[in-house]
């Protein structure tokens, strides 16, 4: 039996487990982290958050209104943290260190295989520099590569 729980309740349970020092695997929804995380298919493995650094992927309460799994793109000397989804072309979120629930260290595929989520990889640095043209790259990605990945795998994006 599958039970649907409101996000805030689920995240509170996740935060409690992470607060005990446990690792938690959380499904990701949406396309805001494409091409590095496929929402509706993949999950992230979260650990207790160390101080945020540029490039980290974190689960955080942002702008005092909702939770997101997005990448840190800036940390001010005052501790203000700016986030943006890898698949977003605009729109920033803001939080503070105490708003971070966990840091994503692995992306978990539907078959259970894990891949490390680097915060300083060449791929992410290049992708970050391509922000002005992400719209077109993502459009091609969604219409080609993503369809091939979903068609040739055990992903079930309708759950």
C-alpha positions in Angstrom: 0.0 0.0 0.0 1.3 3.4 -1.0 0.6 6.4 1.3 1.0 9.9 0.1 2.3 12.3 2.8 2.6 16.1 2.4 6.1 17.3 1.6 6.5 19.2 4.9 5.7 16.0 6.9 8.0 13.9 4.8 10.9 16.4 5.0 10.4 16.7 8.8 10.9 12.9 9.1 13.9 13.1 6.8 15.4 15.9 8.9 14.9 13.9 12.1 16.7 10.9 10.6 19.5 13.0 9.2 19.7 14.7 12.6 20.4 11.3 14.1 23.4 11.0 11.7 21.6 8.6 9.3 21.8 8.6 5.6 18.4 9.1 3.8 17.5 8.3 0.2 14.9 10.8 -1.0 13.1 10.6 -4.4 13.5 13.8 -6.5 10.6 15.3 -8.5 10.6 17.8 -11.3 13.2 18.7 -13.9 15.0 21.5 -12.1 18.2 19.4 -11.7 18.5 18.1 -15.2 20.8 16.9 -16.7 22.5 15.7 -13.5 19.4 14.3 -11.7 16.4 13.0 -13.5 13.3 13.9 -11.4 10.6 11.3 -11.1 13.2 8.6 -11.7 16.2 9.1 -9.6 16.7 9.8 -5.9 19.4 11.5 -3.9 21.2 10.1 -0.8 21.5 12.8 1.9 23.9 13.1 4.7 24.0 15.6 7.6 25.0 18.9 6.1 28.5 20.3 6.6 28.9 24.0 6.0 27.6 24.8 2.5 30.1 25.2 -0.3 29.6 26.4 -3.9 28.7 23.3 -6.0 27.1 21.3 -3.2 23.6 19.9 -3.9 21.5 20.4 -0.8 17.9 19.9 0.5 16.9 23.2 2.0 14.0 25.3 3.2 14.2 28.3 0.8 12.7 31.8 0.8 10.7 30.8 3.9 8.2 28.9 1.8 9.2 25.5 0.5 11.9 22.8 0.2 14.1 22.2 -2.8 17.0 20.0 -3.8 19.2 22.5 -5.7 22.8 23.4 -6.1 24.7 26.1 -4.1 25.9 28.8 -6.5 27.1 31.3 -3.9 27.8 31.7 -0.2 28.2 35.2 1.2 30.6 36.0 4.0 27.5 36.7 6.1 26.3 33.1 5.6 23.6 33.8 3.0 23.3 30.9 0.6 22.1 31.2 -3.0 20.7 28.2 -4.8 19.7 27.4 -8.4 18.6 24.2 -10.0 21.0 22.8 -12.7 18.1 22.6 -15.1 16.9 26.2 -14.4 17.7 29.0 -16.7 16.8 31.7 -14.2 15.3 32.0 -10.7 17.4 31.9 -7.6 16.4 30.7 -4.1 18.0 31.8 -0.8 18.5 30.2 2.6 20.9 30.2 5.5 23.0 27.3 6.8 20.4 26.5 9.5 17.8 26.0 6.7 19.8 23.1 5.2 18.3 19.7 5.9 21.0 17.6 4.2 23.7 17.4 1.5 23.2 15.1 -1.4 26.3 12.9 -1.9 24.9 10.2 -4.3 22.3 10.0 -7.1 20.5 6.7 -6.8 19.1 5.2 -10.0 15.9 3.1 -10.0 18.0 -0.1 -10.1 19.8 1.0 -6.9 23.1 1.9 -8.6 24.7 5.0 -7.1 26.9 7.6 -8.7 28.8 10.3 -6.8 27.4 13.8 -7.0 30.6 15.9 -7.2 30.4 19.6 -6.2 33.5 20.5 -8.2 33.4 18.3 -11.3 34.4 19.6 -14.7 30.9 18.7 -16.1 29.2 20.9 -13.5 31.7 23.8 -13.9 31.2 23.7 -17.7 27.4 23.5 -17.3 27.5 26.5 -15.0 29.3 28.5 -17.6 26.7 27.5 -20.2 23.9 29.1 -18.3 23.1 31.7 -21.0 22.4 28.8 -23.5 21.0 26.2 -21.2 17.5 26.7 -22.6 18.4 25.3 -26.0 20.7 22.6 -24.7 17.9 21.4 -22.3 15.3 21.5 -25.0 17.4 19.2 -27.2 18.3 17.0 -24.2 14.6 16.6 -23.2 13.6 15.7 -26.7 16.4 13.2 -27.4 18.7 12.0 -24.7 16.2 12.0 -21.9 13.6 10.0 -24.0 16.3 7.5 -24.9 17.3 7.1 -21.3 13.8 6.6 -20.1 12.8 4.3 -22.9 15.9 2.1 -22.5 15.8 1.8 -18.7 13.6 0.7 -15.9 12.6 4.2 -15.0 9.0 4.6 -14.1 8.3 8.3 -14.2 4.6 8.0 -13.7 4.7 7.0 -10.0 
